[in-house]
């Protein structure tokens, strides 16, 4: 147990058995529903990218750390249900972070970020929330596909499996956030990416606006946005 008032860090949250149990249950549940991976790999990657975005754009170290914590916890609500899992994640995060002794202002910032990271209902309003959205939507990659039989892929499996590389490039000079994706077009056409991810790209543009930045999308070395 961390003493109340102590500075809670990402490492503390990553070691919390409750948070780890929520992530595991959420990933198991989504696996049963046929979704792509949403476990520790995804949580750790989103945590890393969220903090990196804010550091590169000149935000202070503590804000970047809070973004990393939010990134790690953003999907814990999947352990309850996929529907409105961002709101569920916010409520689960509250009890955990209060128990760990996190400052209530930072608890509120993280709750807001988690409750607004879903493209269907989310409205980015803070730097932390915007960073989590950008980091989450950047994770399009073939390693997330659980299905081992390409013949039975749905469109989500097909697009993720075809994404052989994805990278969110942060240019601090031009304040541009560029999502670079390499798609094997023999496995999925670029149009299929837009078919299922258009709403994600739209929320990325809104998140970039919050960060006083610009969102750009490059697929197979061709700039599309």
N, C-alpha and C positions, 0 to 999 in steps of 0.2 A: 504494500500500500504506500502510495506517495503521500507525503505530508501535505495537508491543505495549504494552498498558496504557493506550492512549489511550481517550477516551470516545467510543464509536461511537454515532452518531446515525442517525435515520431517513434523513436525506439521504445518508449514506454507503452505506446498504443500497440505496436507490433508484437509486443511480448504479453499483452493482456489475454488471458485465457478465454474470457467472455467474447471479446472481439474475434478471436480466432475461431471459436465455436460458431459464431454467427456467420462468418465467411464460409466455413466448411459446409454448414447446413444449407446456406443459400446456393452454393455451387452444386451440392448434391441434388437439391431440388430442381434447379434449372437443367441439370444433366438429365434428370428423369423426364423433364418436359421436352428435351431435345434441343436445348439452347447451347450456344457455344460456351467455352470456359469463362467462368466468373469467379475464379478462386484466388489463391495467394499470388499467383503469377500476375494476374490482371490488377489486383489490389496494389501490389508493390510497384508495378510499372506506372500506374496512374499517380501514386504517391510521388514517385520520383519526378515524373514529367510536370506535375502540378507545381511543385516547389521550384523546379528549374525555370519554368515559364516566368514566374514572378521575380526570381533572382536576376534573370537575364534582362528583364524589363525595368530593373532598377528599384524594385520594392525592397523594403527592409527585411532583414534576416528572419525576424519573428513572424511577419506576415507570410513569408515563404514557408516557414515551418508549419504554421497553422494550415496552409493550403495542402501541404504534404499529409498532415493528419487527416484532413477531410478527404483527400484522394484515396487514402488507404481504407477509409470507412464507408465510402460512398455507396457501396452495394450491399451492406449488411442487412438491409431490409428485405432482400430476397429470401432470407430464412423464414419470413412470414408469408409473403406472396409476391409474385412478379408485379401484380397490379399496384400502382402507387408505391413502388418499393423505395422511392426516394423519400417520401414522407415517413414511411416505416423506419427507414434508416436514420432519419433525423431524430425520431423519438427514442430509438434504441441507443443512439450515440449520446443523447443527453444524459441518461442514467449512468452510462459508462464514464463519460468525461467528468461528470460531477463527482463520481466515486474516486476518480484519479486525482481530483483536486484542481482541475483546469479552471482558470479565471472564467467567470460567467459571461463576460463580454465575448471571449473567444468561443465559448460553448455556443452562444447564440449565432456567431458568424458561421461556425461549422454546421449547425442545424440548418441554417438558411441555404448553405451551399448544397447540402445533401438533399434537401427538399425540393431543390430546383434544378437538379442535374438531368432529369428526364426530358427529352426533347418534346414529348407530347404535352407536358404541362409546365415545364421549367421556364423561368424568367430570370436570367442572370442580372444581378444587381450589385455585386461586390467583386473585388479583385479575386478573392478566394474562390467564390462560386464560379466565376468566369474561367479561372485556371483549371478547376476540376472538370468543367464541361469540355474544355479543349483537350485535356489529357485523356479523358474517358473516350471521346469520339475518335481520338487518334489511334486507338488500339484496334486496328483492323489487320489481322494476320492469320496465316494458315495454321499456326500452332494452336489456335483457339478452337479449331474444329475437332469435335469428339468422334464424329461418325467416321468410320474407317472404310466405308463402301461408297465411292463416288457415284455409283449408279443410283443410290438412294438419296443423294444430296437434295435438300431444298435450296431455294435461292440464297438464303443466308449462309448455309454451308458452302455453297458454290463460290460466292463472292469472297468470303473470308479465306477459303482454301486457295483461291487464285491470287490472293494478296501475298506475295512473296517477301515484300519489304514495305514497312511503313515507318515514317520518321517525321516528327514535328520539329521543324527548323525555326528557331527564334532569332530573328535579326533585330538586335537592339538598336541599331543605327536607324533603320527605316521603320522600326516597330511593326514588323510584318511577321505573322505566324503562318508558316507554310507547311501544309500537310502533304508530304511526298509519299506516294504509293506506287509500287510496281505491281502491276496486275498481269498475270499470265493469261493472255486473251484467248488461248486455245482452251482454257478451262472456264472462263467467264468473260463476257463482253463488258466493256466499260459502262455501257448503258445500264447494265444490271446493278452496278454499284449505285448509280443515281436513283434507280428505281426504289431501292430500299433505304438509301442513306440521305435522300434529299432533305428530309426534316432535320437530320443531324447537321448537315452543312449549314442550314439556316440558323440553327441555334449557335453554331460556331461563329457565324458572322456577328450575331448579337453579342456573344461573349467577347469577341475581339473589340467591339465598340466600347464595352465597359472598361477594357484595359487600355483604351486610347491607342488601339492598334488596328491592323488590317488583317483579314483572313484571306489566305490564298490556297488554292488546291492545285497540285501538280500530279498528274497520273501518267506514268510511263514517259516522264520527262516532257510532257506537254502541259502547259499552263491552261487550266480550265476555268479558274476563278481568280 
